[in-house]
């Protein structure tokens, strides 16, 4: 069997999805049961328990110290690559000792050996000189890092990266961020498991919905026991998603085609999507990425502990100040990885607003129509049991365009982003974005940026652009600084033409990613502007989307960093909010 690193490289390098699935299926077929579960959890796409466990500053500090590189080195490379995994790989590769540098490398090595980590690990190999940690050791390492803090977490991070080859470090960092980025999306992962053990893809897909754990599903498939799949509390189910609607008329037309019954409307809250699990006296909150975020919202967990029945609720956590909803950044500030203090809870009050009942007393309800699920949700009496910290989202029925428009205006006046329109007869479709749920939001903003990097697709789409990395200009230095990246969802012809232009104006290439001459301006729409430690500019765009190529503008006409700062302050207050 290939090592996990070799397998990841082969899958990432495969240009066809069928080849990716075959490679993974072959690996699963020969793996023993322990390795089978681990490899699915680490290389699959559903997010891993360690995702979000390490902050960007902590990760950057550890990698830079291991590489013997100056502070800020990783951020500079990240600005160029737009991929933290590639940035770590490049830094470790560039700092690997070569002839003439042995003395300097040994000096750095000696300094680290004298640190706290040396006492725990003994003699350390030279940075980047090893191969990769074993497959089975990674979950243990991730768990230790997740459970540590301060200097101990720093030491464990350095221990993880010392002796690890640059290519292995790339994938480890991606695992820590929750996406190994080798192209094994959910559908492909399910197909590979089915192919490996001669199962039906539909059976694997249903088992994945129930179990919420690719490793467990692969193990059941290997044993021929997919029929034994059952609902597991504290294994989050992929959330049903709402597709955007251009207008009230657009929403009405699309829903009328599929809604056999009435159309329900709810506020589109400006918060974070969360799934709440309550069972056997335990409570857990999971974000969209399947990570456990319970520690960030202890007041919600305490309120949920008052519920006497087992259930899974789908909803939104929203921050309030004097009864008025705050921007989502106020909720995201809780997600720092540290335990939320009493002062923070008093400063920012939050509520869990439930809008769907996914499971109740070991019964999975996703196959029931929305109106039945909502009746059952309302009947639970959650608001009274939880003192208002957890409450049910009000739901109203609309019958025409004018009523939809009136509901939208009313929601905006309440401080919500807009409304969500739902077919009352539709089942809950985990992980799907269809026309049964449509969101109508407030008009989005846009900014003009210059493209500094591009990523291409694979297979037949290898000449088409996949993502663009864009930048604004720093007024003080005159240099470009990255603001973010977004999928290029424009016409295929336009994307092909621009793809050829970027190929001809490539400055550097690493895999599918190219740094390009900063000459092409794009209009980028976004839902929210906020501070971020992960981008070169110090800001990021939530909901970023490439609207069009601005052939009428030159790179000297893009937005300035001071303008971005002013817009962020205007939206989030004098201090702004950090991502």
N, C-alpha and C positions, 0 to 999 in steps of 0.2 A: 504493500500500500504506500502511496505517496505520502510524504509528510504533509501536515496541514498547510504549511507555507507553500510547498510546491503545488499543492492542489489549488490554493487560492490564486497563485500566479497563473496557472493553466486556465482556470475558469475565467479570470479577469481578461486574459489575453485572447480567449476564444471570440471570434467575430460573429458567430451564429448562436442564437439562443438554443437551438437544438443540440449544439456541441457542448454548451455550458451544462445543460440538463444531463447529457450523457456522461460527462466527466464526473458530475456529482453523484449520479446514480451508480456508476461503477465503484466509486469510493464507498458509498453507503453499503453496497452489496457485500463487500469483503471486510467491513469493519466489525469488530466485536460490539457487544451491546453497550458497553461503557463508552467507547469511542464514538459509537453511532449517535448517542444522545448529545454528547459534547460538541461534535462537529456540526450537527444541525443547529444547535443553539448559538454557536460562535460564528458560523459562516452564513447562516440563514438571514433573512431580512426583517424579521419581526421585532427587532430591538432586543437588546440583551440587558440583564439586570444591572450590569455595571455602567450602562449608558448614563452620562451626566454626572457620574460619581466624582470626576476630577475637573476642577475649573481650568480654564485656559491658562491663567497665570501660573498655577501650580504645575501644570504639565510642561509649559514652556521652560520654567526654571529648571525642572529636573532634567529635561532633554538637553538643554544648553550646558548644564554642569557636566553631564555625562560626556558630551561631545567636547568639552573644554572650549566652548565657543562663548563669545561675549554676549551679555544680556541684550535682548532685542534681535538677535540673529534669526531666530525662528520666525518672528513676526515679519521680518523683511522677506524671507523666502515665501511665507504664506501669502503675502501681498502679490507675489509673482505667480504662484501656482494655483491659489484659490482652493487648495486641498490640503488639509492638515496632515494627512498621511504622507502625501508626496513631500510636503515641507520637511517633516521629520526624517524621511528617508534621505532627502538631499543634504540636510544638515549633517547627519551622521556619516554619510558617504564623503562629504567634502572635508570633514574633520578626521577621517580615518588616517592614522599615521602612515607616512611613506618615507622613503629613504631621505635622510637629512632632518627628519622631524622626530626621530626616536627619543631624543633627549627631552624635548618639550613634552612629548606624550607621556614619558615616564614620570616627569615632574607633576603633570596633572594627575596621573594615576596615583602617585604617592600622596597627593593632597586629599584625594577622595578616600584612600585607604585609611587615612588618619581621622576621617569623619565618623559619625555615629554608625553609619551603615557598615563600615568595615568590621566593627565588633560583632555585627550580626551575621555577616556573610563571609568573613574571612578574606582571602586574597581574591581580588577581582580581576577579570580579564580586561584587556584594553577595549575601550568603547568601539563597538561596531565590528569586533574581530570574531565574534562567535557566530552561531547559526540561529537557532530559535528555541524558546522554551518548549517543553513537551505539551502536547495537546491537553493532557489531563492536568497539567500544572497550572494552566491559565485560569480556569475558574477559581481555583484556590487563591491565586495571586490577586485576581480582581476583587474577590470577597475581602481579602485582607486590606487592600487599598480602600475599598468602600467603607470598611469599618474603622479605619484609622483617621487621624486628623493631625494637623500641625506638622512638626518635625518628623513624626513617625510616618505619616503619609508620604512626605518628601523622600525619606529614606527608602521606603518600599518601592516608590516609583523609580528611583535610581537603581535599585536592585533589579527591577524588572528589565530596565533597558541596558544595563551593563552586560557585555558579552552577547548581546542580541544583534544580529546582522541588520543593516539598514532596511532591507526589504521586509524582514520579519517585523521590525519596529513600525513600519508603515501600516501593516495590517493590525497590529496590536493597538495602535493609536485609533485607528478607525473603529475597532471593536469597542474601545472605551467611549467613543462618541455615539455608538449605537447603530452604525451602518458600515459594514466592511467594504461595501461598494465594489463588488465583483460581478454584479449583474444577476444575482439570484433573488429576483423579486418573488413575492408570494406565489403567484401562479406557477412560476418555473420551479420553485422549491417543491411544491406539491406534485408537479409532474415528475420530478426526479425521484421523489419518494415512491410514487406509484410505479414507475418504471423499474426501480430497484427490486421491488418485492412482488411484482405482478398484481398490483391492486388497481381498483378503479379510481380515476382521478377524483370523481365526485365523492367517493367514500373518504378519500384522504382530505379533501376540502372540508367536508362536514366534520370530520374528526378534529381538524385544525381549529374550526370554529368553537367546538365544545371544549377541547383540551387547552387551547391557547399556548401550546408548547410544541414546537417542531420536533424536539428531541423525543418527547413522549409519543408523538404520533408516528415517528419513524420506527420506534421500538415496537409499537402495536402492529404496524404494517409488517415488520420483519417476522413477528410471531403469528401473523394471520388473524389478528384479533381486533381489527378496526371497529367491529361491531360493539366492542366493549367500551368504546369512547363514551364519556359522560361529562356533564357539566362539572367543572371544578371551580369552586370559589377561590378567589385570590390568584386566578390565572385570567387576566383581562381578555375580553372578547373585542376584536377589532370594531371600531365605532362606525356606524352608518353615517355617511357624509351627505351634505347638501350641495347641489350644483347651483352655480350662480344664474340668476335671471336678470335680463337687461332692463326690464320694466314690469309694471303691474300687468300690462296687456300680455307681455311675453309669458309671464308666470301663469296667467289665467289660461292662455291658449295651450300651454304644455301640460298643465295639470288636468285640464278638461279632457284631454285625450286618454289619460290613464285612470283618472279618479272616477270610479263607479259611484261613489257617494259624495259626501260633502268635502270641502276643503277647510282644513284647520289652519289657524295662524297663531304663531308665538313670537315673542320678542327675540331678536338676534342679539344676545348679550355680548358685551365686549369683555370677555374673560378668557379662561383657558378651559378646554374640553377635558372633562375628568370622568372616570368611571369609579363608582363607589361600591365596594363589596362589604357586606356584613354577614357574618355567619359564625356560629359557635363561640360567641362572645368576642370575636376578633373583628377588626375594622381595617380596611386598607383603601387608599386612594391611588389611582393610576392615571398618568397623563396619556396623551395621544401616542407617545412612543413606548407605552407599556411599562414605563419606569414607575416604581413606588415613590410617591411624593407625600406620603402621610405625614412625615415629620415636619413638613413645611406648613401644615394646616391642622395643628393640634385641637383647635376649638371645633373644627368640623368633625374630626375623629371622635372627640368626646361626645358631641351631640349624636352622632350616628350610633354610638355605643348604647344609647337609650332605646334603640329600636329592638323590639322583641322577636322579630321574624328575620329569616335569612333572605337576602335579596341582593340584586345587582341593579344599580341605578345609573343611568346615563344622564349627564348634566353638565353644567358650567359653573365654575367658581368665579365669582364676581366680587370685586372690592367696592366698598361704599364709604362715603364720608358724609355724615349728617343726612343719611338717607338717599344721597345722590350717587349713582354709579361712577366709578373712576375708570380711567383708561386701563387697558389690559396690563400695561407696564407696572401698575401698582400691585397686581397679583404676581407677576413674574419676578418682582424683587424678592419674593419669599423663596424662590427656587435657587438659592445660593448653595445648597448642600449642607448648610449649617442649621442647627435646631432653632426654630423661631422663638424669640424671647417674648416675655410678657409685654415689654414696651412696644415691640413691633406689632403685636396683636392689637394693642390698644390704639396704636397709631393708624393701623389699616384694618378695619373690620371687613371680614369676608363672609359670604354666604355660598352654600351649595344650592343651586337652583336645578332641581330635577325635572327633566322633560320626557323621560321614557323609563319604563320598567322592563328590563331585559330578562330578569329571572326572579322567581319568587318561590321560596320554600322548595328548592331543588327542582323546580319546573322551569324549563327554558321557554320563554314566551315570544321568541323572535318570529315564530311562524304565525302568530295571531295578528289580526289587523290593528292598526293604530288606535282606533276608537276603543277596542277592548282593552288594550294595554293601558290607555289613559284612564279609563274607568277604574281599573284595578289599582293604578298608581294613586289616584285621588282617594280611593277607599282606605288606603293605608293610614291616613291621618298623620302623615309625616310632620307637617308643620307644627301641630300641637305637641307631638312627642319630643320634638327637637328644639323647642323654644324659639322657632323662627330662624335658627342658624341653617337648617336645611328646610327648604320649602319647594312646593310643586309649582312649575311655571304655569301661569294662567294660559288657557287655550280658548280661542274663540273661533267661531265658524263664519266664513265669508262666502258670498254668493256671486260677486261680480267685481269688475275692475275698480269701480268707485269705492267699494268697501275695502279692497286691498290697499288702495292709495290712502284712504283715511286711516287704516291701521298702521301704515308705514309712517305717516306724519305723527301719529300719536306715540308710536314707539320711539321715534327720534326725539320728541319732546321729553320723554322719560329718560333720555340719556343712553338708549340702546343704539347699536349699530344699524339696526333695521329690523326686518322681520324674516321669519322662516315659514314657508307655506308647505303644508303636508297633506298628502292624500290620506283620508281617514281609513281607507280600506287597505292600505299598503302594509305588508309585513316589514319587519326590521331586517335589513340586508347588511350584515356585518362587512365592513371594509369597502362597501360599494358606494359610488357616487352616481346616482341615476336621477330620474325626473320625478320620483315620488316625494323627494324633499327638495325644495328650491329656496335659495336665500336671496333676498332683495336688500341690498345694503346702500349706505350713503355713498355719494360720488367719491371716487378715489382721486388722489393727488398724483402728480407726476413730476419728474425731474430729468433734465438733459445731462447725460453722462457720456464719456468716451470709453470705447471698448479697449481693454488692455490685455485680455486673454480670452480664448475660446476653447471649448471642448467639443469634439465631434462624436457622432453616434458610432455604432458598430454594425457590422454586416452590410446589408444593403443601404444603410443610412450613414455609412462611414464618410461620405462626402457632405453630409448635412450637419449643420450646427446643432448641438445639443444644449449647451449652456454658454452664456457670455458672462465674463467678469468685467465689471465696469468701474470707472473711477471719476472723481471730481478733482478740481485743482485747488491746492493749498495756496491761499492768497499770499502768505508770508514767504514761502520758499519758491513758489512758482512750479513746484513739482506736482505730479499727479498722485493721488492717494486713493486706494480702493474703497468703494462704498458697499459692494456686495456682488452677488451673482444671481442670475435668474435663467429659467428655461427660455429658450428662443421658440415661441409658439406662433410663428408667422407662416405665410404661405410657403409650400415646398419649393416652388420656383425661386422665390426671393431668397430663401435660405440656402439653396444650392448656389446661386450666383454670389452671395456674400461669402459662402464657404470657400469658393475658389479664390475670392479676393484675399481673404485672410490667409489661405495657404501660400499665396504669392508674397505676402507681407509678414511672414513669420520671423520673429526675432530668435526664439528658442523653442524647442519641442521636447516634451517629456510624456511619452505614451500618447494618449489621445488629446492631451492638453498642449496648447500652443500659446506662448506669449507673442503678442502681435504689436505692430506699429500702432501707436495711439492716434489714429486718424479718423476712425468711424464713430460718429455720434449716434446715440440711441435715446429715445424717450422711454423712460422707465416709470411705469405706474406703480403705486404702492398704497397700502392701507394705513400704515403707521410708520413714522420715523422715530427712532430711539437711539440712545447711546449704546455702544457695544465695545467690549474689549477684544473682540475677535477680528475686527477689520482694521485696516491701516488708517482709515480716517477717524476712527473712534465712534462711528455711527453705522447703523444698519437699517434696512428697509424690510418691514414686515409685509408679506404678500406681494413681493416684487414681481413684475412681469414686463417683458419687453413689448412695448406697444408698436413701435415702428423705428425704422432707420431714418435719421434726420439728415438727408443729403443736402439740406439747405444750411446746415450749420457746420462750422469747423471746430477742431479740438480746443481752440482758444475761446470758444463761446459756451463751454459747458458750465455747469453750476460751480460756484466757489464753495470752499469749505466753510467760510464765514456765513454764507447764505444758508447752508445746511444746518449749521449750529443755531442760527437765528430761528429757523423753522422748527427745530427740535425744542428750543426754549419756549417758543410760542405755544407749541402743542402740549408740552409736559411740565411747564413751569420753569422758574429761573434756574433750577439745578438740573433739569432734565431727569430722565430715568435710565438706569443702566440695565442692559439686557442680561 
